[in-house]
Structure formats: C-alpha cells, structure tokens
C-alpha cells in the first residue's frame, strides 16, 4: 500500500494548482478550442478552474469590487455593496423594477437569486438585459435553493461565469453578456399569464402561483359574511378577496402584500370599487382600525421556516383592528399561533381542521 506522507501531499497540491492554472492551455488544443470558443462558434467557454476563485466578493476579473445595485439580500460576507445600493427585488417595498429598465443601463448588479427555477431564470434574464456589456454581475443562491444550477442556467443564457462555494452558497461571478433570444425567452417564460384553471392572472414566484393553496381554500370555505371595513393581509394575487367581497355588507377592503408582482396581479384580478391595494410589509402597517382582517400568514423567509413571520402578522392584526374586530386566519396545524393570539385577543376559537391546516377566529 502506498503511504502518503506530508511531503507527498504537498507535492500533489502543487501539481494540482499548477494544472488548474494551466487548464485552458492544456485542454483547448485537444478539444479544438481556440480563444475559449468552440470551432463551430457556439458560446461554450473554457472557464478558469474554481480553485482560482477564492472569495464570493470578487468580480469576474478576480478583483474585489463594491456593488451599487442589488437584487434581494446577498449575504454581506459574500458581496460588498454600498449603503445606498439601489434595490430591485419585487419583495422589497419601494424597490425599482428590473423589468421597467431599458437595455444596457446598469453598471453592476449583485443578486441573491430566487429559489423557483422559472422565477430565477427570468430574474437573471432581466439582469443580463439591463446590465451594460461587460458589467460585473455577481449572482448566488444557497446550494439547495437553485445554487447548484446557476452556472448551467447562465451558460444557457449565453453568459460565462467563474464559480465558487462559500457559506452553503454557490456563487457565480460574470461579466454581463448573453444570447439575446435566450434572454428574452427566459423573461417571457416568467412573465404574468392568465391561468384558465384559476380564472385569474398569476406569475411564477408569487405564493401558490399555479394552484389554489389548500390552506386558503379551507379558509375561504369557513369565512363568514363580513361587514364594514376590512383588510386582506398577505393578499397574494387576490383569491381570498373574491370570497370576502362576495358579501354586499363589506364597505371597503384593503389588500396588502409585500410582493409587488402580487399587487400588480390584484389590480388585474379584482375589479371592485371597494378595494384599495397596498405594496407594503404587513408587519409595519398602521392603517386601521378595521372591523375584520382575513389572512394566511407566510412562515418561510429566505427559504427557511420561521414562526416569527406569523407572529408579526398576528401583532399587526391586533394593532389594526378596532375593539371587537375579527381576525380570521389559516395556518399549518403544527404552527403554534394560539399562544400569540391569546396574548393579543380576548377570544380565540378553533373553527376547522383539515388536511394539515387549521382555521382560527380571534376577537379583539
């Protein structure tokens, strides 16, 4: 058996690093590659070996840079950005919209890519269209939330990248370029569309965009005929609002969501003079007092389950209801929201349980 000494390991490491540094020169002639391109003109690039990319904070040239434009919330240990960086995430109220930008106008962009494949490809396509040719583009995602597919997806859009891995993320550093037709196809594939099955406009990336969420369906089956002024917290694309507005005794309904795409879909889906639509974080609202609030609180943030989101919705509902006002919510059965409700409401009653969901009524 060959015994590996420390000296052997050191020599092997040096040989491997030398091979990595010369990888392009070694394989290009053998596979008919010249200047990093295939002979047939396809945009298949010989990329520098990942060992050469030591940090997620570097641009495609290997030098550190500070980004002035953001999509989402890249971890600060993986991307440097200015304190006043311009935000483009649709789930950051007040952010700019990448889709509204003309081509080749951005100097740089750092992106925490969305987890959904169709949504992610659209976001990357919008970024590549908006970036100036050759502009630094840093895109990353957790390994189990699409990170493992980032490089392939960039390549399919005609953009070469250098890869690295850090803090459970895959990181791709690139200079903006791409196949215009492939980019436009990705953008179109993730655009709003009318769903025949739902009978409503929807879009990949919005909560439960391609089906009726079973929790929302259970809530709608048990909602009473409300009256007075109310709100739909986390309204999505407007499914619950249709049930609420079926009552002629409802005078007004404020529909609130943190996702700009959902708000824009509501404007298409709900044609009723009693509604107002607000792009905002429910947890920061001070818009009451309301007679009733209906909600299906989210419980995932940045891809991780968190009970704090639901508690935040409950606290906001209590703050925005009048005394005696009703809060109707649906949640996964395992989420312990009853204690939070009992702290803020004088009466808390279970209404229904089915298929892993529960509906609760709380009276302030």
matplotlib code that plots the C-alpha trace (Angstrom):
import matplotlib.pyplot as plt

x = [0.0, 1.3, 1.7, 1.0, 3.5, 3.1, 5.7, 3.7, 0.6, 2.4, 3.8, 0.3, -1.2, 1.4, 0.9, -2.9, -2.7, -0.3, -2.6, -5.6, -3.7, -2.9, -6.1, -7.3, -3.9, -3.8, -7.2, -8.0, -5.9, -7.1, -10.8, -10.5, -10.9, -9.3, -9.6, -12.1, -14.7, -15.8, -14.8, -18.4, -19.0, -21.2, -20.8, -19.3, -16.4, -13.4, -13.7, -11.0, -10.9, -12.9, -9.8, -8.7, -11.8, -11.2, -13.9, -17.5, -16.6, -14.7, -15.8, -15.2, -11.7, -10.7, -10.6, -12.7, -15.5, -18.4, -21.8, -24.2, -27.2, -28.8, -31.5, -32.6, -30.3, -26.9, -25.2, -22.8, -19.9, -20.3, -20.8, -19.7, -22.2, -22.7, -25.0, -27.3, -27.3, -30.3, -32.7, -34.6, -36.2, -40.0, -40.4, -38.7, -41.4, -40.3, -37.7, -37.2, -38.4, -35.8, -38.4, -39.0, -35.4, -34.1, -31.3, -27.7, -28.2, -26.8, -23.1, -23.2, -25.5, -25.2, -28.1, -29.4, -31.3, -34.9, -35.4, -38.0, -36.5, -38.8, -38.7, -34.9, -34.3, -36.5, -34.6, -31.3, -32.5, -33.8, -30.5, -28.4, -30.7, -30.4, -26.6, -24.1, -22.0, -19.1, -20.6, -19.8, -22.6, -22.5, -25.3, -25.6, -28.0, -28.0, -26.9, -30.3, -32.2, -31.0, -27.3, -26.2, -27.9, -26.8, -23.8, -25.7, -28.6, -26.1, -24.5, -27.9, -28.4, -25.0, -23.1, -19.9, -19.0, -16.5, -17.9, -17.0, -18.7, -18.9, -21.2, -23.5, -23.9, -22.9, -21.5, -21.1, -19.1, -19.5, -19.1, -22.6, -23.1, -25.6, -27.7, -30.5, -33.0, -32.4, -32.6, -35.9, -37.3, -36.5, -38.0, -41.2, -41.4, -41.6, -44.0, -47.5, -50.0, -53.8, -54.5, -57.5, -57.7, -57.6, -59.6, -57.1, -53.8, -50.8, -47.0, -44.2, -42.7, -45.9, -47.2, -49.0, -48.9, -50.1, -52.7, -55.2, -53.3, -55.2, -54.9, -56.5, -59.2, -60.0, -60.2, -62.5, -64.9, -65.3, -65.2, -68.4, -70.1, -68.2, -69.5, -67.8, -64.2, -61.7, -58.3, -56.7, -53.2, -50.8, -53.4, -51.4, -53.0, -56.4, -58.0, -59.3, -60.5, -63.1, -64.7, -64.7, -66.1, -69.0, -70.7, -72.5, -72.1, -68.4, -67.8, -64.1, -61.2, -57.5, -55.4, -51.8, -48.8, -45.0, -44.6, -45.0, -46.0, -48.9, -50.1, -49.9, -51.9, -54.5, -55.1, -55.9, -57.8, -60.1, -62.4, -64.3, -64.6, -64.5, -60.8, -57.6, -54.2, -51.0, -47.5, -46.1, -44.8, -47.9, -45.8, -45.1, -48.7, -50.6, -53.7, -56.7, -59.0, -60.7, -63.8, -62.2, -59.0, -58.5, -55.1, -53.0, -49.6, -46.4, -44.0, -40.9, -38.4, -35.2, -36.1, -36.3, -39.2, -39.8, -42.7, -41.8, -43.5, -46.8, -46.5, -45.7, -48.9, -50.9, -49.4, -50.2, -53.8, -54.3, -52.9, -55.1, -58.4, -61.0, -62.1, -64.5, -62.9, -62.5, -59.3, -59.7, -56.5, -55.4, -52.1, -50.4, -51.5, -48.0, -47.6, -48.2, -50.0, -52.6, -50.4, -49.6, -53.3, -54.3, -51.8, -53.4, -57.1, -59.8, -61.3, -59.6, -61.6, -60.7, -63.1, -61.9, -59.0, -58.4, -55.5, -52.8, -54.4, -56.4, -58.7, -58.9, -61.1, -59.9, -61.9, -60.1]
y = [0.0, 3.5, 5.6, 9.3, 11.5, 15.2, 15.7, 13.7, 15.7, 19.0, 17.9, 16.7, 20.0, 22.0, 19.8, 20.2, 24.0, 24.2, 22.1, 24.3, 27.5, 26.0, 24.1, 26.2, 26.0, 22.2, 21.2, 23.8, 22.4, 18.8, 19.7, 22.1, 25.2, 28.5, 31.7, 30.0, 29.3, 26.2, 25.9, 25.9, 29.3, 28.1, 30.1, 27.3, 28.8, 27.2, 28.6, 29.1, 26.2, 27.0, 26.7, 30.1, 31.8, 32.1, 34.5, 35.3, 39.0, 39.1, 40.2, 38.1, 39.7, 38.3, 41.8, 42.9, 45.4, 47.2, 46.8, 49.7, 47.7, 44.7, 42.2, 40.6, 40.4, 38.8, 37.9, 40.8, 38.4, 37.2, 40.5, 44.1, 46.8, 50.5, 51.6, 53.3, 50.5, 50.5, 47.6, 45.7, 42.8, 42.6, 41.7, 44.8, 47.5, 50.6, 48.9, 49.6, 47.2, 45.5, 44.8, 48.5, 49.3, 49.7, 47.6, 48.2, 50.8, 49.2, 49.4, 46.4, 44.0, 41.6, 39.1, 36.6, 34.5, 33.4, 29.7, 28.9, 27.9, 29.9, 32.9, 32.7, 32.4, 35.5, 37.5, 36.5, 37.3, 40.7, 41.4, 40.5, 42.6, 45.7, 45.4, 47.1, 44.7, 43.6, 45.0, 43.0, 40.5, 38.5, 36.0, 33.5, 31.1, 28.5, 25.2, 23.6, 26.5, 26.5, 27.3, 24.1, 25.1, 28.7, 28.2, 26.0, 28.5, 31.3, 29.3, 28.6, 32.3, 32.8, 34.1, 32.6, 32.7, 31.7, 29.6, 29.3, 28.0, 29.6, 29.6, 27.0, 29.2, 28.7, 32.0, 32.9, 35.9, 37.1, 39.9, 40.6, 39.1, 36.8, 35.4, 38.0, 35.5, 33.1, 36.0, 37.2, 33.7, 33.3, 36.7, 35.8, 32.4, 34.0, 36.8, 37.2, 34.9, 34.2, 30.8, 29.0, 26.7, 29.6, 32.0, 34.7, 36.3, 34.8, 34.7, 32.3, 33.4, 34.7, 32.5, 29.4, 30.9, 27.8, 26.3, 27.1, 26.8, 24.2, 26.4, 29.3, 27.0, 25.9, 29.4, 30.5, 27.7, 28.9, 32.7, 34.4, 37.2, 40.1, 43.7, 47.0, 47.9, 45.1, 44.1, 41.1, 40.7, 38.9, 39.1, 37.2, 37.5, 38.1, 34.7, 35.4, 38.9, 37.5, 35.5, 38.5, 40.9, 38.5, 40.0, 43.2, 44.4, 44.9, 48.6, 48.5, 46.1, 46.9, 44.3, 44.3, 42.2, 42.5, 41.2, 43.9, 41.2, 40.1, 43.7, 44.2, 40.9, 42.0, 45.2, 42.8, 40.2, 42.2, 44.7, 46.2, 49.9, 48.9, 47.8, 49.6, 47.9, 48.5, 47.2, 47.0, 44.8, 43.8, 43.8, 47.6, 48.7, 51.3, 51.8, 50.7, 50.5, 47.7, 45.7, 42.5, 41.0, 37.8, 36.3, 33.3, 34.3, 33.1, 31.1, 31.0, 33.8, 33.5, 29.8, 28.9, 28.2, 30.9, 31.3, 35.0, 35.9, 34.6, 36.2, 39.5, 39.2, 38.5, 41.5, 43.7, 42.4, 43.2, 46.7, 47.5, 46.0, 48.0, 46.6, 43.7, 43.4, 39.9, 38.2, 35.1, 33.2, 29.8, 28.2, 24.8, 22.7, 22.5, 26.2, 27.3, 30.6, 30.1, 31.5, 34.6, 35.1, 34.7, 37.4, 40.0, 38.9, 38.4, 35.4, 32.7, 29.9, 27.0, 26.8, 23.9, 21.5, 19.6, 18.2, 19.6, 23.1, 24.9, 27.9, 30.2, 33.1, 35.7, 38.6, 41.7]
z = [0.0, -0.9, 2.2, 1.7, 3.6, 4.2, 1.6, -0.9, -0.2, -0.6, -3.9, -5.1, -4.1, -6.0, -9.1, -8.9, -8.6, -11.5, -13.5, -12.6, -13.6, -17.0, -17.5, -20.5, -22.2, -21.7, -23.0, -25.6, -28.4, -27.7, -28.0, -30.9, -28.8, -29.7, -27.6, -25.3, -28.1, -29.9, -33.6, -34.6, -33.0, -30.1, -26.9, -24.9, -22.9, -21.2, -17.7, -15.1, -12.6, -9.4, -7.4, -8.8, -7.3, -3.6, -2.5, -3.3, -3.1, -6.3, -9.8, -12.9, -13.2, -9.7, -8.2, -5.3, -6.1, -4.3, -6.0, -6.3, -7.4, -5.6, -6.3, -3.0, 0.0, -0.8, 2.5, 3.2, 3.8, 0.2, -1.6, -0.8, -1.7, -0.9, 1.9, -0.6, -3.2, -5.4, -4.7, -7.4, -5.5, -6.0, -2.3, -1.1, -0.9, -2.8, -4.9, -8.5, -11.2, -13.4, -16.0, -16.4, -17.3, -20.8, -22.1, -21.1, -18.4, -15.2, -14.3, -12.0, -10.0, -7.1, -6.9, -4.4, -6.9, -6.2, -5.4, -8.1, -11.4, -13.7, -11.5, -11.2, -14.9, -15.5, -12.8, -14.3, -17.8, -16.7, -15.1, -18.2, -20.3, -18.0, -17.5, -19.7, -21.8, -19.7, -16.4, -13.3, -12.4, -9.2, -8.7, -5.9, -4.3, -1.4, -2.8, -2.0, -3.4, -7.0, -6.4, -8.0, -11.3, -11.5, -13.8, -16.2, -16.3, -17.0, -19.8, -21.3, -21.5, -23.1, -20.1, -18.9, -15.3, -12.6, -9.8, -6.1, -3.0, 0.4, 3.4, 1.8, -1.3, -4.9, -6.3, -9.9, -11.0, -14.5, -17.0, -18.4, -21.9, -23.4, -26.2, -26.7, -27.9, -25.0, -22.5, -23.9, -23.9, -20.2, -19.4, -21.3, -19.6, -16.2, -17.1, -15.8, -17.5, -17.3, -15.7, -17.1, -14.1, -11.6, -13.7, -12.6, -13.7, -12.0, -12.2, -11.2, -7.9, -6.3, -3.5, -4.8, -8.3, -10.2, -7.9, -5.1, -1.8, 0.3, 3.4, 1.6, 0.2, 3.7, 5.0, 2.2, 2.9, 6.5, 6.3, 7.4, 5.5, 6.8, 7.1, 7.4, 6.7, 6.4, 5.2, 3.4, 4.9, 2.5, -0.3, -2.9, -6.4, -4.9, -4.3, -0.8, -1.7, -4.1, -1.3, 1.1, -1.5, -2.2, 0.9, 0.0, 3.5, 3.1, 2.6, 1.8, 1.6, 1.8, 0.1, 1.3, 0.1, 0.3, -3.3, -6.0, -8.5, -6.3, -6.0, -9.8, -10.3, -7.8, -9.9, -12.8, -10.9, -8.6, -10.3, -7.4, -6.4, -2.7, -2.8, -2.2, -2.9, -1.0, -1.6, 2.0, 4.7, 6.8, 10.0, 9.7, 8.9, 10.9, 8.8, 10.9, 12.7, 10.7, 11.5, 10.2, 8.8, 6.9, 6.4, 5.5, 7.1, 5.4, 7.5, 5.3, 4.9, 2.9, 2.3, 6.0, 8.2, 10.8, 13.2, 13.7, 10.4, 11.6, 15.0, 13.2, 11.2, 14.4, 16.2, 13.2, 13.0, 16.7, 16.3, 13.3, 14.5, 16.4, 19.8, 19.0, 15.5, 14.0, 12.8, 10.7, 9.8, 8.5, 9.3, 9.1, 12.0, 13.6, 13.9, 17.5, 16.9, 19.6, 22.3, 20.3, 19.6, 23.2, 24.2, 21.9, 21.6, 24.3, 22.5, 20.4, 18.9, 16.6, 13.6, 11.5, 10.9, 7.7, 5.6, 8.0, 8.2, 10.9, 10.8, 13.8, 14.7, 17.2, 18.6, 19.9]

ax = plt.figure().add_subplot(projection="3d")
ax.plot(x, y, z, "-o")
ax.set_aspect("equal")
plt.show()
